[in-house]
Amino acid sequence: MFFIGVFGIKQNVDTVGARQNIVCPICGRYGSYDIIKICDYIHFFFIPLIKIKTKYAVKTHCCEKICGIGYDIGSRIENGEDIELSRDNIYCSESYVCPHCFSHTERDFSYCPHCGGKL
């Protein structure tokens, strides 16, 4: 969260879908994953006013990776479509992703420089 006087920017994270008993599209093991919606808001006295950015990600339970998916695929899954994710739909970064704020960090950090959460 970023705060300037009475205004600030806050991130809201919601789970919009889950798949269980599947072969992981990232590591190839049997497991499950969650589809996560990440929204950034401008707030006034901690009341969200304007949504400025929305992105979707996949959080796997077998290999504990957090990777991005396209906005169109994420919104279709959120609206109830049954879409099978493949390696072509998922983009993973080589850097480490914070499980609290989903910011890219270095692997050797103990705490996230963006949110302060323990990595």
Secondary structure per residue as TSV (DSSP state, phi and psi in degrees):
chain	resnum	aa	ss	phi	psi
A	1	M	-	360.0	138.1
A	2	F	E	-115.9	134.9
A	3	F	E	-134.5	127.2
A	4	I	E	-128.1	106.3
A	5	G	T	59.3	-114.7
A	6	V	T	-99.5	-7.2
A	7	F	E	-105.2	158.4
A	8	G	E	-169.7	178.6
A	9	I	E	-122.3	129.6
A	10	K	E	-129.6	150.4
A	11	Q	E	-109.0	132.9
A	12	N	E	-114.8	129.2
A	13	V	E	-119.7	125.1
A	14	D	E	-129.1	144.6
A	15	T	E	-88.5	119.7
A	16	V	E	-105.4	-9.6
A	17	G	E	-168.9	158.2
A	18	A	E	-144.0	145.2
A	19	R	E	-125.8	130.6
A	20	Q	E	-122.8	159.1
A	21	N	E	55.6	52.5
A	22	I	E	-127.8	166.1
A	23	V	E	-87.7	124.2
A	24	C	-	-61.6	127.8
A	25	P	T	-71.9	-9.8
A	26	I	T	-97.3	-52.5
A	27	C	T	-104.3	-15.7
A	28	G	-	85.9	2.4
A	29	R	-	-88.6	162.5
A	30	Y	E	-76.3	128.8
A	31	G	E	-175.7	-146.8
A	32	S	E	-149.8	165.3
A	33	Y	E	-149.9	159.6
A	34	D	E	-113.0	145.1
A	35	I	E	-97.6	125.0
A	36	I	E	-115.9	135.7
A	37	K	E	-105.5	125.8
A	38	I	E	-116.7	117.2
A	39	C	E	-118.7	135.6
A	40	D	E	-101.4	133.0
A	41	Y	E	-124.7	147.8
A	42	I	E	-91.4	129.3
A	43	H	E	-122.6	158.0
A	44	F	E	-124.9	115.6
A	45	F	T	50.5	44.7
A	46	F	T	66.2	16.7
A	47	I	E	-104.0	117.7
A	48	P	E	-63.2	131.2
A	49	L	E	-111.5	-54.2
A	50	I	E	-129.4	128.0
A	51	K	E	-82.8	123.3
A	52	I	E	-106.5	-23.8
A	53	K	E	-155.5	138.7
A	54	T	E	-130.3	134.1
A	55	K	E	-143.3	161.0
A	56	Y	E	-121.1	150.0
A	57	A	E	-144.0	162.3
A	58	V	E	-112.0	128.5
A	59	K	E	-116.5	112.0
A	60	T	E	-88.0	150.4
A	61	H	S	-98.1	-20.5
A	62	C	S	-80.8	-46.4
A	63	C	S	-110.6	2.5
A	64	E	-	55.0	39.9
A	65	K	-	-100.9	150.3
A	66	I	E	-122.0	115.3
A	67	C	E	-129.3	151.9
A	68	G	E	-82.7	154.1
A	69	I	E	-130.5	162.2
A	70	G	-	-66.0	152.2
A	71	Y	H	-60.4	-41.2
A	72	D	H	-65.3	-41.2
A	73	I	H	-68.6	-43.4
A	74	G	H	-61.7	-42.5
A	75	S	H	-69.7	-33.3
A	76	R	H	-67.4	-38.8
A	77	I	H	-66.2	-40.8
A	78	E	H	-63.0	-33.3
A	79	N	T	-81.8	2.6
A	80	G	T	104.4	0.5
A	81	E	-	-71.6	142.7
A	82	D	-	-93.3	94.5
A	83	I	-	-109.9	127.8
A	84	E	-	-84.9	118.9
A	85	L	-	-80.6	138.7
A	86	S	-	-123.2	174.5
A	87	R	T	-61.4	-26.6
A	88	D	T	-71.5	-26.1
A	89	N	T	-86.4	-12.4
A	90	I	E	-112.1	134.6
A	91	Y	E	-121.1	120.5
A	92	C	-	-107.6	140.8
A	93	S	-	-92.6	152.9
A	94	E	S	-75.4	-21.6
A	95	S	S	-81.4	165.1
A	96	Y	E	-80.3	143.6
A	97	V	E	-111.7	128.8
A	98	C	-	-65.9	129.4
A	99	P	T	-73.7	-9.7
A	100	H	T	-94.1	-47.2
A	101	C	T	-116.4	-4.2
A	102	F	-	63.2	28.5
A	103	S	-	-90.8	151.0
A	104	H	E	-79.6	130.7
A	105	T	E	-134.0	174.6
A	106	E	-	-82.3	149.3
A	107	R	T	-67.0	-28.1
A	108	D	T	-87.2	2.3
A	109	F	-	-76.1	142.8
A	110	S	S	-89.2	-29.5
A	111	Y	B	-130.0	147.6
A	112	C	-	-70.4	130.3
A	113	P	T	-73.5	-13.3
A	114	H	T	-91.1	-44.7
A	115	C	T	-115.8	-15.0
A	116	G	-	84.3	2.7
A	117	G	-	-71.8	149.6
A	118	K	B	-71.9	130.9
A	119	L	-	-91.6	360.0
